Amino acid sequence: MRTMSDVVISVENLTKEYRLGTINHGTLTRDLQSWWARLRGKEDPNSIVSSVHSSPSAGNPHFLALNDVSFEVKRGETLGIIGRNGAGKSTLLKILSRVTAPSKGLVKIKGRVASLLEVGTGFHPELTGRENIFLNGAILGMTKAEIRIKFDEIVAFAEIEKFLETPVKRYSSGMYVRLAFAVAAHLEPEILIVDEVLSVGDALFQKKCLGKMQEVGNEGRTVLFVSHNMGAIKQLCSRSVLLEEGRIIKTGLTKQVCDYYLGEQLINSAAEHSWSDREGPGDHTLRLTRIRLCSESGEVCAEFGTDDAIYLEIYYQVFERQPFFRMGFSLHSTDGTYIFYSADDDRPEYAGQSREVGKYSSRCRIPSNWLNVGSYYLSISGGLFGIRQVIKDIPVLAFTVIPTGGPTSRYDGRRQGVFAPALDWEIRHE
């Protein structure tokens, strides 16, 4: 039986409202960004809150990032928070982390909170890695003696021994995230809040982070985890909530919530999306304008035969020069299995290229007789390699592969495994 003492996070009727076009973003940093943009005659980087929601009318310039959200989290529970970009996930975590204040509602938290919300959160760029470890520990209320006990373990986990005395402003985004996660996870908070920034790290480090979060949960501490990677959510979280347009539309066991999200939300998605050049996913430096799945003949479709090639086309607008840029995607099955990642700089002649201001498209071909029968979804990502992701693994398109007379059809439509390739074989009679 659950008692009130088991509940460490209680959220009641939480609402966060933004007034678009005004300097009132809830934090001094964002207000200064907006003021500086206006002073230079630039677009306000904080004015476009989301491209998912419909735009407010001119007479009602209000936007509800969260709308009457209520839930509880128990001690030792690992809660997943999922949903499309713009659903309100990051806003919710910022309120729980006390980065911004709610417009209405009540939040009750019992215990020390460590947050990893975005690259560089809680770090001072002019301080070294060593100094930032002690700074973050002090913010969490730890003594120097307590931090020293964990210091070597943090440095080893982050793999930054050579750069410990270097100011963190010179770190790559990957190094930043490694150190930030190591500090947040090892300084023994009662509650650990992690946003989708782990997508910046490499696959090996992501796996190490998931293992550490499992360890934190097994120790009886509470974890809140936001990710577009359904496999990671299913592996780590016992319970999840699904946000859509600022509201919780489903909560329960993680498998049930993820299956609903992938089945109802993604599979019913169109095979093509278009945005105006100022509303698509991205920021003031770059935005998606159109994405689509199509056949070899150029027909837009969301169902392909096993012997059909699949073409993904990504169109985007660059507003400020993007050095060392890549546009890519990750492919997932609807059970959350991460299948593969590919980017346009896989072609050697595109590696390390910059994108000047202008309009671009990137096109990729997934070969025929390669994917197994089943349902899949694509997440788009793009940014400056090793520095900053502008578009962060956004699940946007879904499609289905059906048997159509190719080699796979001889196995009742589906073989075991993710792939069902038609490989070259040769039979010899010796």
C-alpha positions in Angstrom: 0.0 0.0 0.0 1.4 3.4 -1.0 1.7 6.0 1.7 2.2 9.7 1.4 5.8 9.3 2.5 6.5 7.2 -0.6 5.7 10.1 -2.9 8.8 12.3 -3.6 7.3 14.3 -6.5 3.7 15.5 -6.5 2.5 17.6 -9.5 -1.0 19.1 -9.2 -2.8 21.0 -12.0 0.5 22.3 -13.4 0.1 25.0 -16.1 2.8 27.0 -17.9 1.7 29.8 -20.1 3.9 31.9 -22.4 3.0 35.3 -23.9 4.4 35.1 -27.4 6.2 38.2 -28.7 6.9 39.6 -25.2 10.0 39.4 -23.0 8.5 37.2 -20.2 10.2 33.8 -20.5 10.5 32.9 -16.9 14.3 33.1 -16.7 16.7 36.0 -16.8 18.9 34.3 -19.5 16.0 33.9 -21.9 14.8 37.5 -21.3 18.3 38.8 -22.1 18.5 36.7 -25.3 15.1 38.1 -26.4 16.2 41.7 -25.6 19.5 41.3 -27.4 17.8 39.8 -30.5 15.4 42.7 -30.6 18.2 45.3 -30.2 20.0 43.8 -33.3 16.8 43.5 -35.3 17.0 39.7 -35.2 14.3 37.1 -34.7 13.5 36.4 -31.1 15.0 32.9 -30.4 12.5 32.3 -27.7 9.3 33.5 -29.4 8.7 30.3 -31.4 7.9 27.9 -28.6 6.8 25.0 -30.8 6.0 24.1 -34.4 3.7 21.3 -33.3 0.9 23.3 -31.8 -1.3 25.5 -33.9 -0.3 29.2 -33.9 -2.2 31.5 -31.5 -4.3 34.1 -33.1 -3.1 37.7 -33.2 -5.8 38.7 -30.6 -4.7 36.0 -28.2 -0.9 35.7 -28.2 -0.8 33.1 -25.4 0.7 29.7 -25.5 0.1 26.8 -23.1 3.3 24.8 -23.0 1.7 22.8 -20.1 -2.0 22.5 -19.5 -3.4 21.2 -16.2 -0.8 18.4 -15.7 -1.0 16.2 -12.6 0.9 13.1 -11.6 3.0 11.6 -8.7 6.3 9.8 -8.6 7.3 7.4 -5.8 10.7 7.0 -4.1 12.9 4.7 -6.1 10.7 4.9 -9.2 12.1 5.5 -12.7 9.6 7.4 -14.7 9.8 7.9 -18.5 8.3 11.0 -20.1 7.7 10.7 -23.9 5.9 12.6 -26.6 6.6 14.5 -29.8 8.8 17.6 -29.9 6.8 20.6 -28.5 4.6 18.3 -26.3 5.9 20.0 -23.1 8.4 17.5 -21.9 11.4 19.9 -21.4 9.1 22.6 -20.0 7.9 20.1 -17.3 11.5 19.1 -16.4 12.6 22.8 -16.2 9.8 23.5 -13.7 10.7 20.4 -11.6 14.3 21.5 -11.7 13.3 25.0 -10.6 14.8 26.5 -13.7 11.5 28.3 -14.5 8.3 28.9 -12.5 4.8 27.5 -13.3 2.0 29.9 -14.2 -0.4 27.9 -12.1 -0.5 24.7 -10.1 1.6 23.2 -7.3 4.8 21.1 -7.3 6.0 19.3 -4.2 9.5 17.7 -4.1 11.1 15.8 -1.3 14.9 15.4 -1.7 17.9 16.8 -3.4 17.5 17.2 -7.2 20.2 16.9 -9.8 19.3 17.9 -13.4 20.8 17.4 -16.8 18.5 19.4 -19.1 20.7 20.7 -21.9 24.4 20.9 -22.7 26.1 23.2 -20.2 23.3 23.4 -17.6 24.8 24.4 -14.3 28.3 24.8 -15.6 30.3 28.0 -15.6 32.1 28.2 -19.0 35.2 30.0 -17.6 35.8 27.5 -14.9 37.8 24.2 -15.5 36.3 20.8 -15.3 37.7 20.3 -11.8 36.2 23.6 -10.6 32.8 22.8 -12.1 32.6 19.5 -10.3 33.1 21.3 -7.0 30.7 24.1 -8.0 27.9 21.6 -8.9 28.5 19.7 -5.7 28.2 22.9 -3.7 24.9 23.7 -5.6 23.6 20.3 -4.5 24.5 21.1 -0.9 27.5 18.8 -0.6 30.6 19.6 1.4 34.1 19.6 -0.2 34.9 16.4 1.7 31.9 14.6 0.2 32.8 15.8 -3.3 36.4 14.6 -2.9 35.2 11.1 -2.1 33.4 10.9 -5.4 35.8 13.0 -7.5 38.0 10.3 -9.0 34.9 8.2 -9.9 33.3 11.2 -11.7 36.5 12.0 -13.7 36.9 8.3 -14.7 33.3 8.0 -15.8 33.4 11.2 -17.8 36.7 10.2 -19.5 38.1 13.7 -19.3 41.3 13.2 -17.3 43.5 15.0 -19.9 41.2 18.0 -19.9 40.4 18.4 -16.2 42.3 21.7 -15.9 40.8 23.1 -19.2 38.0 25.7 -19.1 34.8 23.9 -20.1 34.0 26.5 -22.7 36.6 24.7 -24.8 34.9 21.3 -24.4 33.0 19.7 -27.3 29.3 19.1 -26.7 30.1 15.4 -26.1 32.7 16.2 -23.4 30.3 18.6 -21.8 27.6 16.0 -21.6 29.9 13.3 -20.3 31.1 15.5 -17.5 27.6 16.9 -16.7 26.1 13.5 -16.5 28.9 12.1 -14.4 28.5 14.9 -11.9 24.7 14.7 -11.8 24.7 10.9 -11.4 27.6 10.5 -8.9 26.9 13.2 -6.4 24.1 11.1 -4.9 21.0 13.2 -5.5 17.7 11.7 -4.2 16.1 12.7 -7.5 17.9 12.6 -10.9 16.3 14.4 -13.9 17.7 13.7 -17.4 16.5 15.3 -20.6 17.3 13.9 -24.1 20.8 15.5 -24.1 22.3 12.0 -23.9 21.7 11.8 -27.7 24.7 14.1 -28.1 27.0 11.3 -26.7 28.3 8.4 -28.7 26.6 5.0 -28.5 29.0 3.5 -26.0 28.6 6.4 -23.6 24.8 6.3 -23.9 24.9 2.6 -22.9 27.2 3.5 -20.0 24.7 6.3 -18.9 21.7 3.9 -19.1 23.6 1.5 -16.9 24.4 4.2 -14.4 20.7 5.3 -14.3 19.6 1.7 -13.7 22.2 1.6 -10.8 20.8 4.8 -9.4 17.2 3.4 -9.5 18.3 0.1 -7.9 19.8 2.1 -5.0 16.3 3.5 -4.2 16.7 6.9 -5.8 14.2 8.4 -8.2 14.9 9.0 -11.9 12.9 11.1 -14.4 14.0 10.4 -18.0 13.0 12.1 -21.2 14.0 10.4 -24.5 12.8 9.7 -28.1 14.6 6.4 -27.9 11.8 4.0 -27.0 14.2 1.1 -26.5 16.0 3.1 -23.8 12.7 4.1 -22.2 11.5 0.5 -22.1 14.8 -0.8 -20.7 15.0 1.8 -18.0 11.5 2.9 -16.9 8.9 0.9 -15.1 6.2 3.5 -15.7 5.8 6.3 -18.3 3.6 9.3 -19.1 2.8 10.5 -22.6 2.4 14.2 -23.3 0.7 15.8 -26.2 0.2 19.5 -26.6 0.9 20.2 -23.0 -1.5 17.5 -21.6 -1.0 14.0 -20.3 -3.0 11.8 -22.6 -1.8 8.4 -21.2 0.0 7.1 -18.2 0.8 3.5 -17.0 3.2 0.7 -17.6 6.0 1.7 -19.9 5.3 -1.0 -22.6 1.7 0.0 -22.8 2.4 3.7 -23.1 5.2 3.3 -25.6 3.1 0.9 -27.7 0.3 3.3 -27.7 2.5 6.2 -28.7 4.3 4.3 -31.5 1.1 2.6 -32.7 -1.4 5.4 -32.5 0.8 8.5 -32.9 3.5 7.5 -35.3 2.0 4.8 -37.5 -0.9 7.1 -38.3 1.5 9.9 -39.3 1.5 11.0 -42.9 4.4 10.0 -45.2 5.1 13.7 -45.8 5.3 16.8 -43.6 5.8 20.4 -44.6 6.4 23.6 -42.6 7.0 27.2 -43.4 10.7 28.2 -43.3 10.1 29.8 -39.8 7.9 27.2 -38.2 9.7 23.9 -38.8 11.7 21.9 -36.2 15.1 23.7 -35.5 16.0 27.2 -34.4 16.8 30.6 -35.7 19.9 29.2 -37.5 18.3 26.3 -39.4 14.9 24.7 -39.8 13.3 21.8 -41.5 10.9 22.8 -44.3 9.8 19.4 -45.7 10.4 15.7 -45.2 8.9 12.8 -47.1 9.1 9.1 -47.9 8.7 8.1 -51.5 9.1 5.2 -53.9 11.7 5.0 -56.7 9.1 6.7 -59.0 8.8 9.6 -56.6 5.4 8.7 -55.3 4.9 9.7 -51.6 3.8 6.6 -49.7 4.0 4.9 -46.2 3.8 1.3 -47.3 6.6 -0.5 -49.2 7.2 -4.0 -50.4 10.2 -6.0 -49.3 11.6 -5.7 -52.9 11.0 -1.9 -53.0 13.7 0.7 -52.4 12.7 3.4 -49.9 13.8 7.0 -50.4 13.9 9.6 -47.6 14.0 13.3 -48.7 14.8 16.0 -46.1 14.5 19.7 -47.1 15.8 22.5 -44.9 16.6 26.2 -44.8 19.9 27.5 -43.4 19.7 31.1 -42.0 23.2 31.2 -40.5 26.3 29.4 -41.8 26.6 25.8 -40.4 30.2 24.6 -40.3 30.9 20.8 -40.2 27.3 20.1 -40.7 25.5 16.8 -41.1 21.8 15.9 -41.7 20.9 12.3 -40.7 18.3 10.0 -39.4 17.9 7.0 -37.1 15.7 4.0 -37.9 13.7 2.2 -35.2 11.2 -0.6 -35.2 7.9 0.1 -33.4 8.9 -2.2 -30.5 11.7 0.4 -29.7 14.6 -1.5 -31.3 17.3 1.0 -32.5 18.2 -0.4 -35.9 20.8 2.0 -37.4 21.8 5.6 -37.9 22.9 7.2 -41.2 23.9 10.8 -42.2 24.7 12.6 -45.4 28.4 12.9 -44.4 28.7 9.1 -44.7 29.7 9.9 -48.3 33.4 10.9 -48.1 33.0 13.9 -50.4 30.4 15.4 -48.0 32.4 14.8 -44.8 33.2 18.0 -43.0 31.3 20.2 -45.4 29.7 23.5 -44.3 26.2 24.7 -45.3 26.1 28.3 -46.3 22.9 30.4 -46.1 20.3 29.0 -48.4 17.9 26.1 -49.1 19.1 22.5 -49.2 17.9 18.9 -49.5 19.4 15.6 -48.4 18.2 12.4 -50.0 18.9 8.8 -48.8 18.1 5.4 -50.4 17.4 2.4 -48.2 18.0 -0.6 -50.5 15.3 -3.1 -51.5 15.3 -6.7 -50.0 17.0 -5.3 -46.9 14.4 -4.5 -44.1 12.3 -7.3 -42.7 8.5 -7.2 -42.8 7.2 -4.9 -40.0 6.5 -1.3 -39.0 9.3 1.3 -38.5 9.7 5.0 -37.7 12.4 7.6 -38.5 13.9 10.2 -36.3 15.6 13.2 -38.0 18.7 14.9 -36.6 20.9 17.6 -37.8 23.6 20.0 -36.6 27.3 20.8 -36.3 29.2 17.6 -35.9 30.8 17.4 -32.4 29.6 20.8 -31.4 25.8 21.3 -31.4 22.7 19.5 -32.5 20.1 21.9 -33.9 17.5 19.2 -34.7 17.5 16.5 -32.0 16.2 13.1 -33.0 12.7 14.1 -33.9 10.4 11.1 -34.7 8.6 12.4 -37.8 7.7 9.6 -40.3 6.6 6.0 -40.0 6.2 3.3 -42.6 5.4 -0.4 -43.1 7.2 -3.1 -45.0 5.0 -5.8 -46.4 6.0 -9.1 -48.3 5.8 -8.6 -52.1 7.2 -11.7 -53.8 10.9 -11.1 -52.9 13.1 -13.6 -51.0 11.4 -12.7 -47.7 8.0 -14.0 -48.9 9.3 -17.5 -48.9 9.5 -17.3 -45.1 5.8 -16.7 -44.5 6.4 -13.0 -44.9 9.0 -12.6 -42.1 12.3 -14.0 -41.0 13.8 -13.8 -37.6 15.6 -10.6 -36.8 15.5 -7.0 -37.9 17.0 -7.4 -41.4 16.0 -9.8 -44.1 18.6 -9.1 -46.8 18.8 -10.9 -50.1 22.5 -11.6 -50.1 24.6 -13.0 -53.0 25.1 -16.8 -52.8 26.9 -19.3 -55.0 26.4 -23.0 -55.0 29.1 -25.3 -56.3 29.1 -29.0 -56.8 32.6 -30.1 -55.9 
